Amino acid sequence: MGVHAIDRLCYDIAHDPETLERMRADPRRELVHRPLTAAERDELLRGDVAALYRRGAHPVLLVRLATFRVLGLDPALYAARIRTAEPRFSVPAPPEPA
């Protein structure tokens, strides 16, 4: 349930003003009410988006943490941290022209 809960939190931050307000005011209190493991809560509170990504959280949803500037993240810090994560998939290079 953890990855879904992380993704849902990111979605809620973008779409529910009350969640955003609670995350800005007291993120620990907000996170305790979500079905997250202790490790997931810790990674969120540290703004460790690379660890969350490695767990399977969706990067398009994760970036909302930075967009809405919660958990100490901003777009530049998010970009620096997410770059440290190994890609979970790769896209093959296009074929060479004949």
C-alpha positions as CSV (number, residue, x, y, z in Angstrom):
1,M,0.0,0.0,0.0
2,G,3.0,2.3,0.6
3,V,3.7,3.3,-3.0
4,H,0.0,4.0,-3.7
5,A,-0.1,6.1,-0.5
6,I,2.9,8.1,-1.5
7,D,1.4,8.7,-5.0
8,R,-2.0,9.6,-3.4
9,L,-0.3,12.1,-1.0
10,C,1.3,13.8,-4.0
11,Y,-2.0,13.9,-5.9
12,D,-3.8,15.3,-2.8
13,I,-1.2,18.0,-2.3
14,A,-2.0,19.3,-5.8
15,H,-5.8,18.9,-5.7
16,D,-6.9,19.3,-2.1
17,P,-6.1,22.7,-0.6
18,E,-6.6,21.4,2.9
19,T,-4.0,18.7,2.5
20,L,-1.6,21.2,1.1
21,E,-2.2,23.5,4.1
22,R,-1.8,20.6,6.6
23,M,1.5,19.5,4.9
24,R,2.9,23.0,5.1
25,A,1.7,23.5,8.7
26,D,2.7,20.1,10.2
27,P,3.8,17.4,7.8
28,R,4.5,14.8,10.6
29,R,0.9,15.1,11.8
30,E,-0.5,14.7,8.3
31,L,1.7,11.7,7.4
32,V,0.8,9.8,10.6
33,H,-2.8,9.5,9.3
34,R,-1.7,7.9,6.0
35,P,-1.0,4.2,5.4
36,L,2.8,4.6,5.1
37,T,5.6,2.6,6.7
38,A,8.0,4.4,9.1
39,A,10.7,4.3,6.4
40,E,8.4,5.9,3.9
41,R,7.4,8.6,6.4
42,D,11.0,9.3,7.1
43,E,11.9,9.5,3.4
44,L,9.0,12.0,2.9
45,L,10.0,14.1,5.8
46,R,13.6,14.3,4.6
47,G,12.4,15.1,1.0
48,D,14.3,12.1,-0.2
49,V,12.6,11.9,-3.6
50,A,15.2,9.5,-5.0
51,A,14.4,6.9,-2.3
52,L,10.7,7.4,-2.9
53,Y,11.2,7.0,-6.7
54,R,13.3,3.8,-6.1
55,R,10.3,2.5,-4.0
56,G,8.1,2.9,-7.1
57,A,6.5,6.3,-6.6
58,H,5.6,8.0,-9.8
59,P,8.0,10.9,-10.8
60,V,5.2,13.0,-12.3
61,L,3.4,12.8,-9.0
62,L,6.6,13.2,-6.9
63,V,7.5,16.5,-8.6
64,R,4.4,18.0,-7.1
65,L,6.1,18.0,-3.7
66,A,8.5,20.5,-5.2
67,T,6.0,22.4,-7.3
68,F,3.9,23.1,-4.1
69,R,7.1,23.5,-2.0
70,V,6.4,21.1,0.8
71,L,8.8,19.0,2.8
72,G,11.6,21.5,2.2
73,L,11.6,20.9,-1.5
74,D,11.7,23.3,-4.4
75,P,12.1,22.6,-8.1
76,A,15.9,23.0,-8.1
77,L,16.4,20.7,-5.1
78,Y,14.0,18.2,-6.4
79,A,15.9,18.1,-9.7
80,A,19.2,17.6,-8.0
81,R,17.9,14.8,-5.8
82,I,15.9,12.9,-8.4
83,R,19.0,12.8,-10.7
84,T,20.7,10.6,-8.1
85,A,18.2,7.8,-8.6
86,E,18.9,5.1,-11.0
87,P,16.3,4.9,-13.8
88,R,13.7,2.2,-13.3
89,F,13.3,1.8,-17.1
90,S,15.1,2.9,-20.2
91,V,14.0,3.8,-23.7
92,P,16.0,2.3,-26.4
93,A,17.9,4.6,-28.7
94,P,16.2,5.1,-32.1
95,P,17.6,3.0,-35.0
96,E,20.4,4.5,-37.0
97,P,19.2,5.9,-40.4
98,A,19.9,3.6,-43.3
